[in-house]
Amino acid sequence: MSPALIVESNSDGTGRRCDSRCYDAAGPVCECVCQGWNHGVGRLRAEANTRAMVKRWIDDAKAENPDAQYKVGASVQQQEMPL
């Protein structure tokens, strides 16, 4: 399975993912957790879209509850590439 950009999981371990089946898709239907934002746009654009979505989600949550603490972390390690 390809690396996921977004993972939604339930307490029973089921859920939805946004991965290469979405961002590399050629067909018109998207049923993953991104709700179509990343569908067929390629990995680089999907990564940028996902960062923007997460920022918006956090901004909305902070506006709703400004006293709460928020932390975003990556579950997949990023590798540095030599230039």
N, CA, C and O atoms as a CHARMM CRD file, in Angstrom:
* protein
*
  332
    1    1 MET  N      0.84900  -1.17200   0.00000 PROA 1      0.00000
    2    1 MET  CA     0.00000   0.00000   0.00000 PROA 1      0.00000
    3    1 MET  C      0.90000   1.24200   0.00000 PROA 1      0.00000
    4    1 MET  O      1.94500   1.25200   0.65000 PROA 1      0.00000
    5    2 SER  N      0.50700   2.24900  -0.70300 PROA 2      0.00000
    6    2 SER  CA     1.29900   3.47200  -0.81300 PROA 2      0.00000
    7    2 SER  C      1.19100   4.30700   0.46700 PROA 2      0.00000
    8    2 SER  O      0.23800   4.15400   1.23100 PROA 2      0.00000
    9    3 PRO  N      2.17200   5.19200   0.70000 PROA 3      0.00000
   10    3 PRO  CA     2.09600   6.05500   1.87600 PROA 3      0.00000
   11    3 PRO  C      0.82900   6.91400   1.83100 PROA 3      0.00000
   12    3 PRO  O      0.45400   7.43300   0.78000 PROA 3      0.00000
   13    4 ALA  N      0.19000   7.05300   2.96600 PROA 4      0.00000
   14    4 ALA  CA    -1.04100   7.84100   3.05100 PROA 4      0.00000
   15    4 ALA  C     -0.72500   9.27300   3.45400 PROA 4      0.00000
   16    4 ALA  O      0.15100   9.51200   4.28600 PROA 4      0.00000
   17    5 LEU  N     -1.43700  10.22000   2.86500 PROA 5      0.00000
   18    5 LEU  CA    -1.32000  11.61800   3.25100 PROA 5      0.00000
   19    5 LEU  C     -2.27200  11.94100   4.39300 PROA 5      0.00000
   20    5 LEU  O     -1.95400  12.74800   5.26500 PROA 5      0.00000
   21    6 ILE  N     -3.43500  11.30900   4.38300 PROA 6      0.00000
   22    6 ILE  CA    -4.42400  11.49100   5.44700 PROA 6      0.00000
   23    6 ILE  C     -4.95700  10.10900   5.80400 PROA 6      0.00000
   24    6 ILE  O     -5.25100   9.29800   4.92600 PROA 6      0.00000
   25    7 VAL  N     -5.07900   9.85100   7.10100 PROA 7      0.00000
   26    7 VAL  CA    -5.66200   8.59900   7.56400 PROA 7      0.00000
   27    7 VAL  C     -6.72900   8.93600   8.59000 PROA 7      0.00000
   28    7 VAL  O     -6.48000   9.66700   9.54900 PROA 7      0.00000
   29    8 GLU  N     -7.89400   8.40600   8.38200 PROA 8      0.00000
   30    8 GLU  CA    -8.99700   8.53400   9.33500 PROA 8      0.00000
   31    8 GLU  C     -9.24400   7.13200   9.85800 PROA 8      0.00000
   32    8 GLU  O     -9.55800   6.22800   9.08300 PROA 8      0.00000
   33    9 SER  N     -9.10600   6.93800  11.17000 PROA 9      0.00000
   34    9 SER  CA    -9.32900   5.59400  11.69600 PROA 9      0.00000
   35    9 SER  C    -10.26200   5.65600  12.89400 PROA 9      0.00000
   36    9 SER  O    -10.29600   6.63600  13.63900 PROA 9      0.00000
   37   10 ASN  N    -11.00600   4.59300  13.05000 PROA 10     0.00000
   38   10 ASN  CA   -11.96700   4.46000  14.13700 PROA 10     0.00000
   39   10 ASN  C    -11.36600   3.59300  15.22500 PROA 10     0.00000
   40   10 ASN  O    -10.30700   2.99600  15.02900 PROA 10     0.00000
   41   11 SER  N    -12.01700   3.51700  16.35000 PROA 11     0.00000
   42   11 SER  CA   -11.51600   2.71700  17.46400 PROA 11     0.00000
   43   11 SER  C    -11.41300   1.23300  17.10800 PROA 11     0.00000
   44   11 SER  O    -10.64500   0.50000  17.73100 PROA 11     0.00000
   45   12 ASP  N    -12.17600   0.78800  16.11700 PROA 12     0.00000
   46   12 ASP  CA   -12.10400  -0.61900  15.72000 PROA 12     0.00000
   47   12 ASP  C    -11.04800  -0.86300  14.63900 PROA 12     0.00000
   48   12 ASP  O    -10.93200  -1.97700  14.12600 PROA 12     0.00000
   49   13 GLY  N    -10.27200   0.18400  14.28800 PROA 13     0.00000
   50   13 GLY  CA    -9.18300   0.02500  13.32800 PROA 13     0.00000
   51   13 GLY  C     -9.58000   0.21700  11.87900 PROA 13     0.00000
   52   13 GLY  O     -8.73300   0.11400  10.99200 PROA 13     0.00000
   53   14 THR  N    -10.83500   0.49100  11.62000 PROA 14     0.00000
   54   14 THR  CA   -11.26400   0.73000  10.24500 PROA 14     0.00000
   55   14 THR  C    -11.27100   2.22700   9.97600 PROA 14     0.00000
   56   14 THR  O    -11.26600   3.03300  10.90700 PROA 14     0.00000
   57   15 GLY  N    -11.28400   2.58600   8.73600 PROA 15     0.00000
   58   15 GLY  CA   -11.31900   3.99600   8.39100 PROA 15     0.00000
   59   15 GLY  C    -11.01300   4.20500   6.92100 PROA 15     0.00000
   60   15 GLY  O    -11.05600   3.26700   6.12500 PROA 15     0.00000
   61   16 ARG  N    -10.70400   5.44600   6.56800 PROA 16     0.00000
   62   16 ARG  CA   -10.40300   5.78200   5.17700 PROA 16     0.00000
   63   16 ARG  C     -9.02000   6.39800   5.09000 PROA 16     0.00000
   64   16 ARG  O     -8.50200   6.94200   6.06500 PROA 16     0.00000
   65   17 ARG  N     -8.42600   6.30400   3.89400 PROA 17     0.00000
   66   17 ARG  CA    -7.09800   6.83900   3.64200 PROA 17     0.00000
   67   17 ARG  C     -7.11100   7.66800   2.37000 PROA 17     0.00000
   68   17 ARG  O     -7.92700   7.44900   1.47500 PROA 17     0.00000
   69   18 CYS  N     -6.20100   8.61400   2.30800 PROA 18     0.00000
   70   18 CYS  CA    -5.92300   9.31200   1.05700 PROA 18     0.00000
   71   18 CYS  C     -4.50000   8.93300   0.69000 PROA 18     0.00000
   72   18 CYS  O     -3.54400   9.36500   1.33400 PROA 18     0.00000
   73   19 ASP  N     -4.36800   8.12600  -0.34400 PROA 19     0.00000
   74   19 ASP  CA    -3.06000   7.65500  -0.77500 PROA 19     0.00000
   75   19 ASP  C     -3.00900   7.67500  -2.29900 PROA 19     0.00000
   76   19 ASP  O     -3.83300   8.33800  -2.92900 PROA 19     0.00000
   77   20 SER  N     -2.07300   6.97300  -2.89700 PROA 20     0.00000
   78   20 SER  CA    -1.88900   7.04600  -4.35300 PROA 20     0.00000
   79   20 SER  C     -3.10900   6.58600  -5.14200 PROA 20     0.00000
   80   20 SER  O     -3.26700   6.97000  -6.30100 PROA 20     0.00000
   81   21 ARG  N     -3.96400   5.78100  -4.54600 PROA 21     0.00000
   82   21 ARG  CA    -5.19700   5.41000  -5.24600 PROA 21     0.00000
   83   21 ARG  C     -6.04600   6.64100  -5.50900 PROA 21     0.00000
   84   21 ARG  O     -6.84100   6.65900  -6.44800 PROA 21     0.00000
   85   22 CYS  N     -5.88400   7.66600  -4.68900 PROA 22     0.00000
   86   22 CYS  CA    -6.61000   8.92000  -4.86900 PROA 22     0.00000
   87   22 CYS  C     -5.78900   9.90200  -5.70500 PROA 22     0.00000
   88   22 CYS  O     -6.21800  10.29200  -6.79200 PROA 22     0.00000
   89   23 TYR  N     -4.60900  10.30900  -5.21100 PROA 23     0.00000
   90   23 TYR  CA    -3.88000  11.39000  -5.88000 PROA 23     0.00000
   91   23 TYR  C     -3.31700  11.01200  -7.23200 PROA 23     0.00000
   92   23 TYR  O     -2.98100  11.89900  -8.01700 PROA 23     0.00000
   93   24 ASP  N     -3.20100   9.72400  -7.53700 PROA 24     0.00000
   94   24 ASP  CA    -2.78400   9.28100  -8.86900 PROA 24     0.00000
   95   24 ASP  C     -3.95100   8.75900  -9.70300 PROA 24     0.00000
   96   24 ASP  O     -3.73600   8.19700 -10.77600 PROA 24     0.00000
   97   25 ALA  N     -5.16900   8.93500  -9.23000 PROA 25     0.00000
   98   25 ALA  CA    -6.35900   8.39000  -9.89900 PROA 25     0.00000
   99   25 ALA  C     -6.61600   9.06400 -11.24300 PROA 25     0.00000
  100   25 ALA  O     -6.33100  10.24600 -11.43600 PROA 25     0.00000
  101   26 ALA  N     -7.15800   8.28000 -12.15600 PROA 26     0.00000
  102   26 ALA  CA    -7.53100   8.80200 -13.47000 PROA 26     0.00000
  103   26 ALA  C     -9.04600   8.93000 -13.60400 PROA 26     0.00000
  104   26 ALA  O     -9.53500   9.71400 -14.41800 PROA 26     0.00000
  105   27 GLY  N     -9.78200   8.16900 -12.81700 PROA 27     0.00000
  106   27 GLY  CA   -11.23600   8.19100 -12.90700 PROA 27     0.00000
  107   27 GLY  C    -11.84600   9.35500 -12.14800 PROA 27     0.00000
  108   27 GLY  O    -11.15300  10.03500 -11.39100 PROA 27     0.00000
  109   28 PRO  N    -13.13600   9.59100 -12.34300 PROA 28     0.00000
  110   28 PRO  CA   -13.79500  10.76300 -11.77400 PROA 28     0.00000
  111   28 PRO  C    -14.29800  10.62100 -10.33100 PROA 28     0.00000
  112   28 PRO  O    -14.69000  11.61900  -9.72700 PROA 28     0.00000
  113   29 VAL  N    -14.29800   9.41400  -9.76900 PROA 29     0.00000
  114   29 VAL  CA   -14.92900   9.19000  -8.47200 PROA 29     0.00000
  115   29 VAL  C    -13.89100   9.14300  -7.35700 PROA 29     0.00000
  116   29 VAL  O    -12.90200   8.41700  -7.45100 PROA 29     0.00000
  117   30 CYS  N    -14.12200   9.92500  -6.29800 PROA 30     0.00000
  118   30 CYS  CA   -13.25700   9.90300  -5.11900 PROA 30     0.00000
  119   30 CYS  C    -14.10800   9.57000  -3.90300 PROA 30     0.00000
  120   30 CYS  O    -15.10200  10.23900  -3.62200 PROA 30     0.00000
  121   31 GLU  N    -13.70400   8.53100  -3.19000 PROA 31     0.00000
  122   31 GLU  CA   -14.43700   8.13000  -1.99500 PROA 31     0.00000
  123   31 GLU  C    -13.54700   8.13300  -0.76500 PROA 31     0.00000
  124   31 GLU  O    -13.90700   7.55100   0.25900 PROA 31     0.00000
  125   32 CYS  N    -12.38200   8.78300  -0.84900 PROA 32     0.00000
  126   32 CYS  CA   -11.47400   8.74400   0.29300 PROA 32     0.00000
  127   32 CYS  C    -11.71700   9.92300   1.22500 PROA 32     0.00000
  128   32 CYS  O    -12.61800  10.72900   0.99200 PROA 32     0.00000
  129   33 VAL  N    -10.93300  10.02100   2.25400 PROA 33     0.00000
  130   33 VAL  CA   -11.11100  10.99800   3.31400 PROA 33     0.00000
  131   33 VAL  C    -10.85300  12.43800   2.86500 PROA 33     0.00000
  132   33 VAL  O    -11.28400  13.36500   3.55100 PROA 33     0.00000
  133   34 CYS  N    -10.17100  12.65800   1.75000 PROA 34     0.00000
  134   34 CYS  CA    -9.88000  14.03300   1.29900 PROA 34     0.00000
  135   34 CYS  C    -11.09400  14.72000   0.68000 PROA 34     0.00000
  136   34 CYS  O    -11.05500  15.92400   0.42500 PROA 34     0.00000
  137   35 GLN  N    -12.14900  13.98700   0.43900 PROA 35     0.00000
  138   35 GLN  CA   -13.38700  14.50900  -0.15400 PROA 35     0.00000
  139   35 GLN  C    -13.14000  15.14800  -1.52200 PROA 35     0.00000
  140   35 GLN  O    -13.80700  16.11400  -1.89200 PROA 35     0.00000
  141   36 GLY  N    -12.18500  14.60700  -2.26400 PROA 36     0.00000
  142   36 GLY  CA   -11.93400  15.05800  -3.62400 PROA 36     0.00000
  143   36 GLY  C    -10.84500  16.09500  -3.79100 PROA 36     0.00000
  144   36 GLY  O    -10.45600  16.38500  -4.92300 PROA 36     0.00000
  145   37 TRP  N    -10.33500  16.66600  -2.70900 PROA 37     0.00000
  146   37 TRP  CA    -9.29500  17.70400  -2.80900 PROA 37     0.00000
  147   37 TRP  C     -8.04800  17.20700  -3.52300 PROA 37     0.00000
  148   37 TRP  O     -7.43200  17.95000  -4.28800 PROA 37     0.00000
  149   38 ASN  N     -7.67200  15.96100  -3.27900 PROA 38     0.00000
  150   38 ASN  CA    -6.42100  15.41800  -3.82700 PROA 38     0.00000
  151   38 ASN  C     -6.62700  14.50700  -5.02900 PROA 38     0.00000
  152   38 ASN  O     -5.65900  13.97600  -5.57200 PROA 38     0.00000
  153   39 HSD  N     -7.84900  14.32200  -5.44200 PROA 39     0.00000
  154   39 HSD  CA    -8.16600  13.32500  -6.46300 PROA 39     0.00000
  155   39 HSD  C     -7.52400  13.64800  -7.81200 PROA 39     0.00000
  156   39 HSD  O     -7.86000  14.64500  -8.45100 PROA 39     0.00000
  157   40 GLY  N     -6.60300  12.79600  -8.22900 PROA 40     0.00000
  158   40 GLY  CA    -5.99400  12.89100  -9.55200 PROA 40     0.00000
  159   40 GLY  C     -5.00800  14.03800  -9.73700 PROA 40     0.00000
  160   40 GLY  O     -4.64600  14.35200 -10.87100 PROA 40     0.00000
  161   41 VAL  N     -4.55900  14.67800  -8.64100 PROA 41     0.00000
  162   41 VAL  CA    -3.69000  15.85100  -8.77900 PROA 41     0.00000
  163   41 VAL  C     -2.20800  15.53300  -8.72100 PROA 41     0.00000
  164   41 VAL  O     -1.38700  16.42600  -8.92900 PROA 41     0.00000
  165   42 GLY  N     -1.83700  14.28600  -8.44500 PROA 42     0.00000
  166   42 GLY  CA    -0.43100  13.92100  -8.29400 PROA 42     0.00000
  167   42 GLY  C      0.03200  14.13700  -6.86400 PROA 42     0.00000
  168   42 GLY  O     -0.58000  14.88600  -6.10300 PROA 42     0.00000
  169   43 ARG  N      1.12200  13.47000  -6.51300 PROA 43     0.00000
  170   43 ARG  CA     1.56300  13.47100  -5.11200 PROA 43     0.00000
  171   43 ARG  C      1.97500  14.86100  -4.62100 PROA 43     0.00000
  172   43 ARG  O      1.55800  15.26100  -3.53400 PROA 43     0.00000
  173   44 LEU  N      2.77500  15.60700  -5.37700 PROA 44     0.00000
  174   44 LEU  CA     3.26200  16.89800  -4.88900 PROA 44     0.00000
  175   44 LEU  C      2.12400  17.88200  -4.61300 PROA 44     0.00000
  176   44 LEU  O      2.10700  18.53800  -3.57200 PROA 44     0.00000
  177   45 ARG  N      1.18100  17.98000  -5.54000 PROA 45     0.00000
  178   45 ARG  CA     0.04000  18.87300  -5.33700 PROA 45     0.00000
  179   45 ARG  C     -0.81500  18.37700  -4.17400 PROA 45     0.00000
  180   45 ARG  O     -1.32900  19.18000  -3.39400 PROA 45     0.00000
  181   46 ALA  N     -0.96800  17.05000  -4.05400 PROA 46     0.00000
  182   46 ALA  CA    -1.76100  16.48000  -2.96000 PROA 46     0.00000
  183   46 ALA  C     -1.11700  16.77800  -1.60800 PROA 46     0.00000
  184   46 ALA  O     -1.82200  17.03200  -0.63100 PROA 46     0.00000
  185   47 GLU  N      0.21700  16.74900  -1.54300 PROA 47     0.00000
  186   47 GLU  CA     0.89600  17.08600  -0.28600 PROA 47     0.00000
  187   47 GLU  C      0.61900  18.54200   0.08800 PROA 47     0.00000
  188   47 GLU  O      0.33600  18.83300   1.25000 PROA 47     0.00000
  189   48 ALA  N      0.69600  19.45500  -0.87400 PROA 48     0.00000
  190   48 ALA  CA     0.40700  20.86500  -0.61500 PROA 48     0.00000
  191   48 ALA  C     -1.05200  21.06200  -0.21100 PROA 48     0.00000
  192   48 ALA  O     -1.34700  21.82100   0.71200 PROA 48     0.00000
  193   49 ASN  N     -1.96100  20.38000  -0.90200 PROA 49     0.00000
  194   49 ASN  CA    -3.38700  20.46000  -0.56200 PROA 49     0.00000
  195   49 ASN  C     -3.62200  19.99000   0.87100 PROA 49     0.00000
  196   49 ASN  O     -4.37400  20.61000   1.62300 PROA 49     0.00000
  197   50 THR  N     -2.96900  18.88700   1.23900 PROA 50     0.00000
  198   50 THR  CA    -3.15500  18.30900   2.56800 PROA 50     0.00000
  199   50 THR  C     -2.64800  19.25800   3.64300 PROA 50     0.00000
  200   50 THR  O     -3.30200  19.43200   4.67100 PROA 50     0.00000
  201   51 ARG  N     -1.48300  19.88000   3.41900 PROA 51     0.00000
  202   51 ARG  CA    -0.98400  20.85900   4.39600 PROA 51     0.00000
  203   51 ARG  C     -1.99300  21.99800   4.57200 PROA 51     0.00000
  204   51 ARG  O     -2.25300  22.42500   5.69700 PROA 51     0.00000
  205   52 ALA  N     -2.55400  22.48500   3.47800 PROA 52     0.00000
  206   52 ALA  CA    -3.53500  23.57200   3.54500 PROA 52     0.00000
  207   52 ALA  C     -4.79700  23.13000   4.27200 PROA 52     0.00000
  208   52 ALA  O     -5.35700  23.89500   5.05800 PROA 52     0.00000
  209   53 MET  N     -5.25600  21.89400   4.02000 PROA 53     0.00000
  210   53 MET  CA    -6.45000  21.38000   4.69200 PROA 53     0.00000
  211   53 MET  C     -6.22600  21.29500   6.19500 PROA 53     0.00000
  212   53 MET  O     -7.08300  21.71000   6.97600 PROA 53     0.00000
  213   54 VAL  N     -5.07400  20.75700   6.60700 PROA 54     0.00000
  214   54 VAL  CA    -4.78600  20.59700   8.03400 PROA 54     0.00000
  215   54 VAL  C     -4.72400  21.96600   8.71000 PROA 54     0.00000
  216   54 VAL  O     -5.25000  22.14300   9.80900 PROA 54     0.00000
  217   55 LYS  N     -4.08500  22.92500   8.05700 PROA 55     0.00000
  218   55 LYS  CA    -4.02200  24.27800   8.61900 PROA 55     0.00000
  219   55 LYS  C     -5.42900  24.84600   8.81000 PROA 55     0.00000
  220   55 LYS  O     -5.73000  25.44500   9.84300 PROA 55     0.00000
  221   56 ARG  N     -6.27300  24.65500   7.81700 PROA 56     0.00000
  222   56 ARG  CA    -7.64800  25.14900   7.92100 PROA 56     0.00000
  223   56 ARG  C     -8.41100  24.46400   9.05300 PROA 56     0.00000
  224   56 ARG  O     -9.14600  25.11300   9.79600 PROA 56     0.00000
  225   57 TRP  N     -8.22900  23.14100   9.18000 PROA 57     0.00000
  226   57 TRP  CA    -8.89900  22.40400  10.25600 PROA 57     0.00000
  227   57 TRP  C     -8.45400  22.92300  11.62600 PROA 57     0.00000
  228   57 TRP  O     -9.27900  23.10400  12.52200 PROA 57     0.00000
  229   58 ILE  N     -7.15600  23.16200  11.78400 PROA 58     0.00000
  230   58 ILE  CA    -6.64300  23.65100  13.06500 PROA 58     0.00000
  231   58 ILE  C     -7.13200  25.06600  13.33100 PROA 58     0.00000
  232   58 ILE  O     -7.55400  25.37700  14.44500 PROA 58     0.00000
  233   59 ASP  N     -7.08100  25.92600  12.32200 PROA 59     0.00000
  234   59 ASP  CA    -7.58200  27.29500  12.48900 PROA 59     0.00000
  235   59 ASP  C     -9.05300  27.29800  12.89600 PROA 59     0.00000
  236   59 ASP  O     -9.45600  28.05600  13.77800 PROA 59     0.00000
  237   60 ASP  N     -9.85400  26.44900  12.25100 PROA 60     0.00000
  238   60 ASP  CA   -11.28100  26.35500  12.60000 PROA 60     0.00000
  239   60 ASP  C    -11.46500  25.86700  14.03900 PROA 60     0.00000
  240   60 ASP  O    -12.30300  26.39000  14.77300 PROA 60     0.00000
  241   61 ALA  N    -10.67500  24.85700  14.43800 PROA 61     0.00000
  242   61 ALA  CA   -10.77500  24.31900  15.79400 PROA 61     0.00000
  243   61 ALA  C    -10.35100  25.36400  16.82600 PROA 61     0.00000
  244   61 ALA  O    -10.97600  25.48000  17.88000 PROA 61     0.00000
  245   62 LYS  N     -9.28900  26.12600  16.53100 PROA 62     0.00000
  246   62 LYS  CA    -8.84400  27.17800  17.44800 PROA 62     0.00000
  247   62 LYS  C     -9.89800  28.27300  17.58300 PROA 62     0.00000
  248   62 LYS  O    -10.09800  28.81000  18.67200 PROA 62     0.00000
  249   63 ALA  N    -10.56700  28.60400  16.49100 PROA 63     0.00000
  250   63 ALA  CA   -11.61400  29.62200  16.54300 PROA 63     0.00000
  251   63 ALA  C    -12.78300  29.14600  17.40300 PROA 63     0.00000
  252   63 ALA  O    -13.41900  29.93900  18.09800 PROA 63     0.00000
  253   64 GLU  N    -13.05500  27.85200  17.34600 PROA 64     0.00000
  254   64 GLU  CA   -14.14900  27.27900  18.12000 PROA 64     0.00000
  255   64 GLU  C    -13.80400  27.16300  19.59500 PROA 64     0.00000
  256   64 GLU  O    -14.65800  27.35100  20.46200 PROA 64     0.00000
  257   65 ASN  N    -12.53000  26.84800  19.87600 PROA 65     0.00000
  258   65 ASN  CA   -12.08800  26.63400  21.25500 PROA 65     0.00000
  259   65 ASN  C    -10.67100  27.18600  21.41200 PROA 65     0.00000
  260   65 ASN  O     -9.70700  26.42100  21.36900 PROA 65     0.00000
  261   66 PRO  N    -10.53000  28.50100  21.59300 PROA 66     0.00000
  262   66 PRO  CA    -9.21800  29.13900  21.60900 PROA 66     0.00000
  263   66 PRO  C     -8.32500  28.74500  22.78300 PROA 66     0.00000
  264   66 PRO  O     -7.11200  28.94200  22.71300 PROA 66     0.00000
  265   67 ASP  N     -8.88200  28.19700  23.85300 PROA 67     0.00000
  266   67 ASP  CA    -8.07900  27.83000  25.02000 PROA 67     0.00000
  267   67 ASP  C     -7.47200  26.43300  24.92200 PROA 67     0.00000
  268   67 ASP  O     -6.63600  26.07200  25.74900 PROA 67     0.00000
  269   68 ALA  N     -7.87200  25.64900  23.94000 PROA 68     0.00000
  270   68 ALA  CA    -7.36600  24.28600  23.79200 PROA 68     0.00000
  271   68 ALA  C     -5.96000  24.29700  23.20700 PROA 68     0.00000
  272   68 ALA  O     -5.55400  25.25800  22.55300 PROA 68     0.00000
  273   69 GLN  N     -5.23000  23.22300  23.44900 PROA 69     0.00000
  274   69 GLN  CA    -3.88900  23.04600  22.90200 PROA 69     0.00000
  275   69 GLN  C     -3.98100  22.12500  21.68600 PROA 69     0.00000
  276   69 GLN  O     -4.70200  21.12800  21.71400 PROA 69     0.00000
  277   70 TYR  N     -3.25500  22.45600  20.62500 PROA 70     0.00000
  278   70 TYR  CA    -3.28800  21.65500  19.39700 PROA 70     0.00000
  279   70 TYR  C     -1.87500  21.28400  18.99800 PROA 70     0.00000
  280   70 TYR  O     -0.95200  22.09300  19.09800 PROA 70     0.00000
  281   71 LYS  N     -1.71900  20.05500  18.54600 PROA 71     0.00000
  282   71 LYS  CA    -0.40800  19.57700  18.11000 PROA 71     0.00000
  283   71 LYS  C     -0.60400  18.72500  16.86700 PROA 71     0.00000
  284   71 LYS  O     -1.47200  17.85300  16.83100 PROA 71     0.00000
  285   72 VAL  N      0.20300  18.98200  15.85500 PROA 72     0.00000
  286   72 VAL  CA     0.14600  18.20500  14.62900 PROA 72     0.00000
  287   72 VAL  C      1.47100  17.48900  14.48400 PROA 72     0.00000
  288   72 VAL  O      2.53000  18.09300  14.65700 PROA 72     0.00000
  289   73 GLY  N      1.42000  16.22700  14.17200 PROA 73     0.00000
  290   73 GLY  CA     2.63900  15.46300  13.98700 PROA 73     0.00000
  291   73 GLY  C      2.51500  14.54400  12.80000 PROA 73     0.00000
  292   73 GLY  O      1.41400  14.18400  12.38400 PROA 73     0.00000
  293   74 ALA  N      3.65200  14.17000  12.25900 PROA 74     0.00000
  294   74 ALA  CA     3.67700  13.24100  11.12100 PROA 74     0.00000
  295   74 ALA  C      3.94600  11.84400  11.63800 PROA 74     0.00000
  296   74 ALA  O      4.80700  11.64400  12.49500 PROA 74     0.00000
  297   75 SER  N      3.21400  10.88500  11.11900 PROA 75     0.00000
  298   75 SER  CA     3.43700   9.50000  11.52400 PROA 75     0.00000
  299   75 SER  C      4.42900   8.80000  10.60500 PROA 75     0.00000
  300   75 SER  O      4.88900   7.69800  10.90400 PROA 75     0.00000
  301   76 VAL  N      4.75200   9.43300   9.50200 PROA 76     0.00000
  302   76 VAL  CA     5.70300   8.86200   8.55500 PROA 76     0.00000
  303   76 VAL  C      6.93100   9.75700   8.54200 PROA 76     0.00000
  304   76 VAL  O      6.81500  10.97100   8.37200 PROA 76     0.00000
  305   77 GLN  N      8.09200   9.17200   8.72000 PROA 77     0.00000
  306   77 GLN  CA     9.31200   9.96800   8.70900 PROA 77     0.00000
  307   77 GLN  C      9.61100  10.46200   7.30800 PROA 77     0.00000
  308   77 GLN  O      9.43800   9.73800   6.32700 PROA 77     0.00000
  309   78 GLN  N     10.06200  11.70700   7.23000 PROA 78     0.00000
  310   78 GLN  CA    10.46600  12.26200   5.94900 PROA 78     0.00000
  311   78 GLN  C     11.98500  12.09500   5.82900 PROA 78     0.00000
  312   78 GLN  O     12.71400  12.27800   6.80400 PROA 78     0.00000
  313   79 GLN  N     12.43900  11.75800   4.66300 PROA 79     0.00000
  314   79 GLN  CA    13.85800  11.59500   4.42700 PROA 79     0.00000
  315   79 GLN  C     14.40200  12.81700   3.72100 PROA 79     0.00000
  316   79 GLN  O     13.77200  13.34700   2.80500 PROA 79     0.00000
  317   80 GLU  N     15.57900  13.27000   4.14800 PROA 80     0.00000
  318   80 GLU  CA    16.22500  14.37900   3.45700 PROA 80     0.00000
  319   80 GLU  C     16.97100  13.82600   2.25000 PROA 80     0.00000
  320   80 GLU  O     17.60700  12.77500   2.32000 PROA 80     0.00000
  321   81 MET  N     16.87900  14.54300   1.16200 PROA 81     0.00000
  322   81 MET  CA    17.54300  14.13300  -0.06700 PROA 81     0.00000
  323   81 MET  C     18.70100  15.09100  -0.34600 PROA 81     0.00000
  324   81 MET  O     18.52800  16.30400  -0.22500 PROA 81     0.00000
  325   82 PRO  N     19.86900  14.57900  -0.71300 PROA 82     0.00000
  326   82 PRO  CA    20.98000  15.46200  -1.03300 PROA 82     0.00000
  327   82 PRO  C     20.67500  16.28100  -2.29000 PROA 82     0.00000
  328   82 PRO  O     20.01000  15.79600  -3.20500 PROA 82     0.00000
  329   83 LEU  N     21.15700  17.50800  -2.33000 PROA 83     0.00000
  330   83 LEU  CA    20.93600  18.36700  -3.49500 PROA 83     0.00000
  331   83 LEU  C     21.95200  18.09400  -4.57400 PROA 83     0.00000
  332   83 LEU  O     21.91700  18.72800  -5.62900 PROA 83     0.00000
